[in-house]
Amino acid sequence: SALPKRSKTNFIRNERRRIQQRCSTQITSNKHDRDFDNILRLNGYPERTIHETKHLQNHQRDPQTQTKEWHYLKIPFISDRLNRKITGIFKRENIPVRIAHKSYTLRQALSHNTTERKCNRPNCPIADTNLCLQRNTVYQLTCKACGEYYIGSTTRFLHDRTKEHLTNDNSSVKKHLTTHHRNNSHNIEVKVITRENDPVNLRLYEAYYIRKHKPGLNFREECTELNDLLF
């Protein structure tokens, strides 16, 4: 799941608390709690997590923590490991910063633009009305002939950025097509990996997917620079 571990364990604890509050007797509470355990197992939760969440947390806080003025760093959730690294850096430097993740709401998931925008560009390199006018994306360009691919991000229309890859002599994509496939731009397939309106978060997503997939058409210097964003 693409959710922080803390969010998942908090959800389980809250559900256990809700079961306790709504059941009139301890017998029915125990029964519903066991049923909930089985649901968690069916969804792949480990026994250790199920056991840990049965002990409801004591919300008493350290008085020293309460007097601190905390600041919050809002970043997209990428992994628990990255969260621990960032938190550890702030802790070592004694900087009172906590990490916060913006939730993706149901409204955002269901909302979409019902008006399809047509691409009227002649000789469009994508020739796909669902992708041409996409902006704020992490995208992948794949060579159909050999399967090598490039991952990048752009805040502009995707067909503009794709055209640059196919026409710029310094582009690794064009160099690949020229060297191996006689500069056949029709051999390129374009897909959107994810969308993000915040430019900083967009670069973080780009760095994450490059690090995860290690695309063969990305320059090594570019990969190193983006890896620095993820520490």
C-alpha positions in Angstrom: 0.0 0.0 0.0 1.2 3.5 -0.8 0.4 4.7 2.7 2.8 5.4 5.6 3.0 2.6 8.2 1.9 5.0 10.9 -1.2 5.9 9.0 -2.1 2.2 8.6 -1.5 1.3 12.3 -3.5 4.4 13.4 -6.4 3.3 11.3 -6.4 -0.2 12.9 -6.2 1.3 16.4 -9.0 3.7 15.7 -11.2 0.8 14.4 -10.5 -1.2 17.5 -11.4 1.8 19.7 -14.6 2.2 17.7 -15.5 -1.5 18.2 -15.0 -1.1 22.0 -17.1 2.0 22.2 -20.0 0.6 20.2 -20.3 -2.9 21.6 -22.6 -3.2 24.7 -20.8 -6.2 26.2 -17.2 -7.4 26.4 -18.3 -10.7 24.7 -19.6 -9.0 21.6 -16.6 -6.7 21.6 -14.2 -9.6 21.6 -16.1 -11.3 18.8 -16.0 -8.2 16.5 -12.3 -7.7 17.4 -11.5 -11.3 16.2 -13.5 -10.8 13.0 -11.5 -7.6 12.4 -8.3 -9.6 12.9 -9.3 -12.0 10.2 -10.1 -9.2 7.8 -6.6 -7.8 8.4 -5.0 -11.2 7.8 -6.9 -11.6 4.5 -5.5 -8.2 3.5 -2.0 -9.3 4.1 -1.3 -7.6 7.5 1.5 -9.4 9.4 0.7 -11.0 12.8 3.1 -8.6 14.5 1.2 -5.6 13.4 -2.1 -7.1 14.4 -0.8 -7.9 17.8 0.8 -4.5 18.4 -2.4 -2.6 17.5 -4.3 -4.5 20.2 -2.6 -2.4 22.8 -4.2 1.0 22.6 -1.7 3.8 22.9 -1.5 6.0 26.0 -1.8 9.6 24.7 0.2 11.2 27.6 2.9 13.3 26.1 6.4 14.2 27.3 6.2 17.7 28.9 9.4 18.7 27.2 7.8 17.8 23.8 4.7 19.9 24.5 6.8 23.1 25.1 8.5 22.8 21.8 7.2 24.8 18.9 7.0 22.3 16.1 7.1 23.0 12.4 5.7 20.7 9.7 7.3 19.7 6.4 4.7 18.7 3.8 6.1 16.2 1.3 4.5 13.4 -0.8 4.7 9.9 0.8 7.3 7.8 -1.0 8.4 5.2 1.6 8.6 4.7 5.4 12.4 4.3 4.9 12.7 7.8 3.4 10.5 9.2 6.2 12.9 7.7 8.8 15.9 9.2 7.1 14.5 12.7 6.9 13.2 12.5 10.5 16.6 11.3 11.7 18.4 14.2 10.0 16.2 16.8 11.8 16.5 14.9 15.1 20.4 14.8 14.9 20.4 18.6 14.2 17.9 19.2 17.0 15.5 20.9 14.5 11.9 20.7 15.7 10.4 19.6 12.4 7.8 16.8 11.8 6.8 15.3 8.5 3.3 15.7 7.2 1.6 14.0 4.2 -1.3 15.5 2.3 -4.1 12.9 2.0 -5.5 12.1 -1.5 -9.2 12.7 -1.0 -12.1 10.7 -2.5 -13.2 13.9 -4.2 -9.9 14.2 -6.0 -10.0 10.6 -7.0 -13.5 10.9 -8.5 -13.2 14.4 -10.1 -12.1 14.7 -13.7 -12.5 17.1 -16.6 -15.5 15.9 -18.6 -14.6 18.1 -21.6 -12.1 16.4 -23.8 -9.5 18.8 -25.2 -8.5 18.0 -28.8 -4.9 18.2 -30.0 -4.8 20.1 -33.3 -1.1 20.1 -33.8 0.0 18.8 -37.2 2.5 15.9 -37.0 2.0 15.6 -33.2 4.6 13.2 -31.8 2.1 11.6 -29.6 -1.1 11.7 -31.7 -3.2 10.8 -28.6 -5.8 13.3 -27.4 -5.7 11.8 -23.9 -2.0 12.5 -23.5 -1.0 15.4 -25.7 -2.4 18.1 -23.4 -1.4 16.5 -20.1 0.7 18.7 -17.9 2.5 18.4 -14.5 3.4 14.7 -15.1 6.1 12.2 -14.6 6.2 10.4 -18.0 7.9 7.4 -19.6 9.1 7.3 -23.3 9.7 3.6 -24.4 11.4 2.4 -27.5 9.0 -0.1 -29.1 11.8 -1.8 -31.0 14.0 -2.7 -28.1 12.1 -1.8 -24.8 14.7 0.7 -23.5 13.0 3.7 -21.9 13.4 7.2 -20.5 11.7 8.7 -17.4 11.3 12.5 -17.0 9.0 15.1 -15.7 7.4 18.3 -17.1 5.1 21.1 -16.2 4.3 21.8 -19.9 2.1 20.0 -22.4 3.4 16.5 -22.8 3.5 16.7 -26.6 5.8 19.7 -26.4 8.2 17.9 -24.1 8.1 14.8 -26.2 8.9 16.7 -29.4 12.0 18.2 -27.7 13.2 14.7 -26.9 12.8 13.7 -30.6 14.3 16.8 -32.2 17.1 17.9 -29.8 20.5 16.5 -30.8 21.6 16.4 -27.2 18.6 14.3 -26.1 19.5 10.7 -25.1 16.2 9.6 -26.7 17.1 11.0 -30.1 20.6 9.7 -29.9 19.2 6.2 -29.2 16.8 6.4 -32.1 19.5 7.7 -34.5 22.1 5.2 -33.5 19.9 2.1 -33.3 16.6 2.7 -35.2 17.3 5.1 -38.0 15.7 8.0 -36.1 12.2 6.5 -36.4 10.1 8.6 -34.0 7.1 6.3 -34.6 8.9 3.7 -32.5 8.3 5.7 -29.3 5.4 4.9 -26.9 4.5 7.6 -24.3 2.8 6.9 -21.0 2.1 9.0 -17.9 3.4 7.4 -14.6 1.9 10.0 -12.2 0.6 13.5 -12.0 1.5 16.2 -9.4 0.7 19.9 -9.5 3.4 21.0 -7.0 6.6 21.4 -9.0 8.9 20.4 -6.0 6.8 17.2 -5.4 6.9 16.5 -9.1 10.7 16.4 -9.1 10.6 14.2 -6.0 8.3 11.7 -7.8 10.6 11.8 -10.9 13.6 11.1 -8.7 11.8 8.2 -7.0 10.7 6.5 -10.2 14.2 6.9 -11.8 15.8 5.4 -8.7 13.2 2.6 -8.6 13.3 1.6 -12.3 16.8 2.7 -13.4 15.8 3.6 -17.0 18.5 2.9 -19.6 18.0 6.1 -21.6 18.5 8.5 -18.7 22.0 10.1 -18.6 24.0 8.9 -15.5 24.6 12.5 -14.4 20.9 13.2 -14.5 20.2 10.1 -12.3 22.9 11.1 -9.8 21.5 14.7 -9.5 17.9 13.4 -8.9 19.1 10.8 -6.5 20.5 13.6 -4.3 16.9 14.7 -3.8 16.1 11.5 -2.0 19.3 11.6 0.1 
